[in-house]
Amino acid sequence: MSGLVVLLALQACDADSGGGADAEDSGAGDTAGDTGDTGDTGDTGGVFDPPDWCPPATAGRQEVTDTPASPYYILHPDVANAPIVLFLPGGPGDRGSAGATWTAFFDEDSRGYRIVVPYVTEAGYPQTVVPPSAGLLDEVLACFGGDPGRVHLAGHSNGGYLAYNVFGPELADRIITITGAPAYFEDFRQADFGTLAFHNAAGAEDATWLAAMEGAHETLLSKGFESQLTAWAATGHTPGPNWDGREGMFAFWDAH
């Protein structure tokens, strides 16, 4: 099985603009599904029986905060047995970072995927505090459904770093691709990645990260991995309103 991770290098922590671009704060006291729509999406009924502690799926971007693997944002497709994308935010990885990541990389159309963006409530991400990975995946599958054979890992900036260096090796037997924007390896350990496919992407105007992404891409190719390289035109470190990388990102996931 292969895996998807999108994360950036650790040094980008201070440079990442994801954490400050969203007006949301740390999110203490939030409740599951507080984004407004409360009607059941209908994609879980009759397919499986979620545990009693699971919140009901709601339409639109749902925020889950009172479960074992929370907090995280999630967007549901029309069917339960859909592929899953775990997308790790950059910056400090807090609620504001997750909200900014969602705005930059996704719209309200899930494109048939169950999109999950976790965040942390403690300081220190990504050096000392990281969001759950295996536990998060298990919870999403149990509560909302999904295809356990089509799980993609992705991340931006510090999230990309974690995807390649922390979650990728940990989840290699449960994911099929890793998307990085960009990423580098602290210590490349080929055996940790199985047969994952990689999508390395960064802004063409983000010279530092683009170089790191190119280096990761060359390393992967030299080790026999499938690796795709994308430089987003007219884009810096964080995608802006004219960003054209969304279609390529979903096309990569669709192909795997």
C-alpha distance (Angstrom), angle and dihedral (degrees) to the residues before:
residue distance angle dihedral
M1 . . .
S2 3.82 . .
G3 3.82 131.0 .
L4 3.81 142.9 -141.2
V5 3.78 125.5 -142.1
V6 3.76 130.2 168.8
L7 3.82 112.4 -171.9
L8 3.80 139.5 132.8
A9 3.79 132.7 -132.6
L10 3.78 121.1 -77.5
Q11 3.80 93.7 -117.7
A12 3.79 89.5 64.7
C13 3.75 92.0 73.0
D14 3.78 95.2 102.9
A15 3.79 94.3 38.0
D16 3.79 96.4 50.6
S17 3.76 111.8 104.7
G18 3.81 95.2 -166.8
G19 3.79 97.4 95.7
G20 3.79 97.0 54.0
A21 3.78 100.8 39.1
D22 3.78 95.3 77.2
A23 3.76 124.9 70.5
E24 3.78 92.0 -141.5
D25 3.80 118.7 107.5
S26 3.79 132.4 -152.3
G27 3.80 91.0 -57.6
A28 3.81 100.6 -133.1
G29 3.77 111.6 174.0
D30 3.80 97.0 18.4
T31 3.78 119.6 144.9
A32 3.78 131.6 -138.3
G33 3.76 114.4 -84.1
D34 3.81 96.0 10.0
T35 3.79 95.1 150.5
G36 3.76 94.8 97.9
D37 3.81 113.7 -102.1
T38 3.78 110.6 91.0
G39 3.77 103.0 175.1
D40 3.77 118.1 115.8
T41 3.79 110.6 -102.0
G42 3.78 89.6 -140.2
D43 3.79 94.2 -133.7
T44 3.79 95.0 111.5
G45 3.78 102.7 42.3
G46 3.78 114.6 113.5
V47 3.80 94.6 -2.8
F48 3.78 100.2 89.0
D49 3.78 139.1 -17.5
P50 3.83 110.5 -110.5
P51 3.81 119.9 -152.5
D52 3.80 116.0 -88.6
W53 3.81 92.5 -110.9
C54 3.81 93.4 60.2
P55 3.81 116.7 107.0
P56 3.82 115.3 -124.5
A57 3.79 115.8 -99.6
T58 3.80 112.2 -103.6
A59 3.79 132.9 -163.5
G60 3.79 119.9 -97.5
R61 3.77 125.3 12.2
Q62 3.79 105.3 -16.7
E63 3.79 123.4 -159.6
V64 3.81 117.0 -148.6
T65 3.80 116.8 -165.8
D66 3.82 110.5 150.1
T67 3.81 104.9 61.0
P68 3.83 131.0 91.3
A69 3.85 95.4 -98.6
S70 3.81 98.2 35.3
P71 2.98 153.3 141.9
Y72 3.79 103.0 80.7
Y73 3.79 144.4 121.0
I74 3.79 118.5 -119.8
L75 3.80 135.8 -175.1
H76 3.80 118.7 -162.1
P77 3.82 128.2 -144.1
D78 3.79 124.0 -144.3
V79 3.81 94.7 -94.6
A80 3.78 131.6 52.3
N81 3.80 98.4 -138.6
A82 3.81 93.7 62.5
P83 3.81 129.3 135.9
I84 3.81 116.2 -95.8
V85 3.80 132.0 -133.4
L86 3.82 118.3 -161.5
F87 3.81 104.5 -163.5
L88 3.82 117.9 -172.4
P89 3.83 116.6 -151.5
G90 3.79 125.1 -130.4
G91 3.78 132.0 -129.1
P92 3.81 113.9 40.6
G93 3.81 90.6 -18.4
D94 3.79 92.7 -125.5
R95 3.80 130.4 136.1
G96 3.78 92.7 -81.1
S97 3.81 90.8 50.8
A98 3.78 91.1 49.5
G99 3.79 91.7 50.0
A100 3.80 92.3 48.4
T101 3.81 91.1 47.2
W102 3.78 90.3 51.6
T103 3.80 91.8 50.5
A104 3.81 93.2 46.9
F105 3.80 99.8 45.2
F106 3.81 107.7 25.3
D107 3.76 141.4 41.9
E108 3.77 126.1 -160.4
D109 3.81 91.5 -84.9
S110 3.79 108.3 91.2
R111 3.83 91.1 -161.9
G112 3.80 87.8 -135.5
Y113 3.83 94.1 -54.6
R114 3.78 131.0 112.9
I115 3.83 100.4 -125.2
V116 3.83 117.7 -155.5
V117 3.82 124.2 -175.0
P118 3.84 112.0 -179.8
Y119 3.79 124.7 -165.2
V120 3.80 138.8 -172.0
T121 3.80 131.3 -123.5
E122 3.81 97.3 -157.5
A123 3.80 128.3 77.5
G124 3.78 120.6 -110.4
Y125 3.81 105.3 61.3
P126 2.94 122.5 -176.3
Q127 3.80 100.1 8.3
T128 3.80 98.8 53.0
V129 3.80 108.9 -1.0
V130 3.80 123.7 53.6
P131 3.80 131.0 172.5
P132 3.82 117.6 -109.6
S133 3.78 117.3 -88.3
A134 3.81 116.3 177.6
G135 3.79 91.3 28.0
L136 3.79 91.1 49.7
L137 3.78 92.5 50.5
D138 3.80 91.7 48.6
E139 3.80 91.2 49.8
V140 3.80 94.3 49.2
L141 3.80 91.3 49.4
A142 3.82 92.1 47.1
C143 3.80 97.4 44.6
F144 3.79 104.4 33.4
G145 3.79 108.2 12.7
G146 3.78 131.5 -124.2
D147 3.78 142.7 162.6
P148 3.84 107.2 -75.9
G149 3.80 88.8 -161.6
R150 3.82 94.1 59.2
V151 3.79 107.8 52.0
H152 3.82 120.5 143.3
L153 3.80 125.9 -163.5
A154 3.79 119.3 -152.4
G155 3.78 140.7 159.1
H156 3.78 146.5 171.8
S157 3.81 128.0 -129.7
N158 3.82 107.7 -35.1
G159 3.80 87.0 7.5
G160 3.79 88.8 59.0
Y161 3.79 90.6 52.1
L162 3.79 90.1 54.5
A163 3.79 92.2 46.2
Y164 3.79 93.6 55.8
N165 3.79 100.6 34.8
V166 3.81 105.6 29.6
F167 3.81 115.9 14.9
G168 3.80 98.1 30.3
P169 3.80 95.1 62.8
E170 3.81 91.1 38.7
L171 3.81 95.0 51.0
A172 3.81 99.8 31.3
D173 3.80 93.0 117.8
R174 3.82 92.1 50.8
I175 3.81 104.4 42.7
I176 3.79 132.8 60.9
T177 3.82 104.1 -157.9
I178 3.79 142.3 21.7
T179 3.80 121.9 -152.2
G180 3.79 118.3 -159.8
A181 3.79 128.2 -172.0
P182 2.96 86.1 -156.0
A183 3.78 124.4 -33.3
Y184 3.77 143.8 172.7
F185 3.78 135.3 -163.3
E186 3.78 122.3 -113.7
D187 3.78 90.1 -161.2
F188 3.79 115.5 -7.0
R189 3.79 110.6 -134.4
Q190 3.78 107.7 -178.3
A191 3.80 95.2 -166.2
D192 3.82 90.4 59.8
F193 3.79 93.3 65.5
G194 3.79 103.7 50.1
T195 3.80 108.2 -169.2
L196 3.80 99.7 -31.2
A197 3.79 120.6 154.6
F198 3.79 118.0 -132.6
H199 3.80 134.2 -148.3
N200 3.81 111.2 -164.9
A201 3.80 112.5 -167.8
A202 3.80 137.1 163.3
G203 3.79 140.8 152.6
A204 3.80 114.4 -77.5
E205 3.83 88.0 -134.6
D206 3.81 93.9 50.4
A207 3.79 96.8 87.7
T208 3.81 97.7 177.6
W209 3.78 96.2 49.7
L210 3.78 94.2 37.9
A211 3.79 90.0 57.4
A212 3.81 90.9 49.1
M213 3.79 90.3 49.0
E214 3.80 91.8 50.0
G215 3.79 89.9 50.8
A216 3.80 91.9 50.8
H217 3.79 90.3 48.2
E218 3.80 92.8 52.4
T219 3.80 91.4 47.2
L220 3.79 91.6 52.1
L221 3.79 93.6 48.3
S222 3.81 91.7 48.6
K223 3.81 89.2 54.9
G224 3.81 93.5 50.4
F225 3.81 99.1 -104.4
E226 3.77 125.2 140.9
S227 3.80 105.2 -108.4
Q228 3.80 131.9 173.9
L229 3.81 122.2 -161.0
T230 3.83 122.2 -153.2
A231 3.81 129.8 174.8
W232 3.80 110.8 -166.3
A233 3.81 109.6 -135.0
A234 3.82 118.8 -121.8
T235 3.82 90.8 2.7
G236 3.79 131.0 125.6
H237 3.77 127.9 -168.0
T238 3.81 95.9 -49.5
P239 3.82 124.2 37.1
G240 3.80 114.0 -107.4
P241 3.81 132.9 -159.2
N242 3.83 92.9 -73.8
W243 3.80 95.0 48.6
D244 3.81 111.4 140.1
G245 3.80 100.1 -171.6
R246 3.79 100.4 94.5
E247 3.80 96.0 84.6
G248 3.80 92.3 49.6
M249 3.77 91.2 49.1
F250 3.79 93.4 53.1
A251 3.82 91.4 41.3
F252 3.82 89.3 57.6
W253 3.79 91.1 51.1
D254 3.81 91.7 45.1
A255 3.82 90.2 54.2
H256 3.80 91.8 57.3
